[in-house]
Amino acid sequence: GGVMGTTVKCYIVDNLLDPEDLLLINNLIALQDAVFQSIPYPKYCFGDTVDSIANIFVYICKKMGTFYHRVEDFHLVCKDDQMTLLRTGISMAIYLHGAYCFDIEKTVFPRSTCKESLKVPPVSSETLRNFTGFPDAYKLVTDFYVTYGPDLEDEGVLVMLSLVAVFEVNGCHDQITDTKIICDLREKYIKLLGRYLNFRYGSVGTEVTLPKLLIGLDVTRKIAEFHSKVNIKPTIPANEFFIPSTSTSFTTQMVA
């Protein structure tokens, strides 16, 4: 079907994507791979401890911040609004990537069928439980992974839903200067994702999977709010933690 770089291969012959969609989707999937590979996880992210999860968390923030900055459409949004969008978008995208990497059968990270470029360092369910702090938080996160993981195993779905997540004005209306452009971009990526799901799964993709994924984004927002109550202190020495200047205030706020 012309889509490159996904582990999911099924598609419906009658629902092929048009060349413009195909080019955009392939570029986004390739960008996601390239960015994630260009920022490898350092040794502090290995070891299956609460500290190493906190550090993985920070590195996914870093990867996602870099990814968003490399998406051309992101620069249609003014600088101040970009910062506001990154704050919520990255916190939601963390859970999308979590769902992508989670092994539902074994309740560990990562599943063996993840793409190498997107794999996180190994984490046991015991450590994840300790990291989330209290049982409600653990249940909230793992329920999300179990419910949405199978849909997010498609790298195309993952990348487009990450973009729908970042172009989101809900909950930060008062801090946004130009809501129209953001809403237009959100709509663009929801429609693109819909056409992609139609290409993969036909009407089930557009009528069942798409609405389900959009509800899933609301769930990630709730989890992110919940997670802000869990104190995340990375143990990475500051001098080894290079952050692109554009995302400094966001990252320090995340880990302060």
Beta strands, then each sheet from edge to edge (+ up, - down):
end
